[in-house]
Amino acid sequence: MSTEQKPIMRGWFGAGGSSRLWDGWGTYQFISPESLPPVTKSDSDEFAWLRAAPDTECPLGSMDEGSIEPRLDALTAGANELGLKVPPALRVFMLDPSLQGKVPTCTACYLDLSTKLIPLPDENTPGRLLRFMNDQQCCLLWYLHLLPNGQYKVVCASPEFKGGDDSGETLDDGIEKLHNLVVCADGLEEFVRRFWVENWAWFDEHGGRELTGEVKEYVDFVKKAKGGE
């Protein structure tokens, strides 16, 4: 049995079809890390920028808001027992509907915590996975990869369900295997901010609105990198 740890590839899954951004028209498309514009990171209050943002008509919300805090408490205790750390940013974001209400989603993603900490598909990869967001049809799932050094990454994966569907007792129990793990951000704020920008770009385009501010800067960066004006 091999004990060699294979690094998880990096990248991003752009949501929805957008001629202004990534040109594709599938539900999601993989974007290589070198193509991604930088996103601003806060020095202290990670979500101050989001609190100042406008609300959206199609927000990212929780599947079962009442279960979030007790489940988060249980996951945090389980992580502590394994010498892992659940980042404070997750608690801040998951327990604040006003923040979630400012994040648009063009593919009807929703917040939902896993019922347990999940080993990595590659048994040689240390740490555990903590699911926090699902695509509406669960074609993609997003996790925090909690690392033994107290750090974490945000990763995305494609689930393979037992029996070909997600009819297990819980979503996590119904997953046979996770495929195509991709590190999509070094922290939750970075992930949320890129997700926020790209989804606002989608809604602005499909709503016939002009791009402004940070969203316009992001799209202009992508256009310039592709050789556009």
PENOR-V69430 format. One record per backbone hydrogen bond with DSSP energy under -0.5 kcal/mol. CO is the residue of the C=O (numbers start at 1). NH is the residue of the N-H. Records with the same first field share a line. If there is no record, write none. Layout:
BEGIN
CO->NH, NH
END
This chain:
BEGIN
9->183
12->14, 31
14->29
18->21, 23
24->18
27->16
29->14
31->12
32->35
33->36
44->46
45->48
47->51
48->52
50->53
58->105
59->61
61->111
64->67, 68
65->68, 69
67->71
68->72
69->73
70->74
71->75
72->76
73->77
74->78
75->79
76->80
77->81
78->82
79->82, 84
80->83
85->87
87->90, 91
88->92
89->93
90->94
91->95
93->96
95->97
96->99, 100
97->101
99->102
100->60, 103
101->56
102->104
103->60
105->108
107->136
109->61
110->134
111->63
118->129
121->123
122->125
124->126
128->146
129->118
130->144
131->114
132->112
133->142
134->110
135->138
140->135
141->157
142->132, 133
143->145, 155
144->130, 146
145->153
146->128
147->150
151->147
153->145, 155
154->184, 185
155->143
156->182
157->141, 159
158->179
159->161
160->176, 177
161->164
162->165
170->174
172->175
174->162, 176
177->160
179->158
181->9
182->156, 184
183->11
185->154
187->191
188->192
189->193
190->194
191->195
192->196
193->197
194->198
195->199
196->200
197->201
198->202
199->203
200->204
201->205
202->206
203->207
204->209
205->208
212->215, 216
213->217
214->218
215->219
216->220
217->221
218->222
219->223
220->224
221->225
222->226
223->228
224->227
END
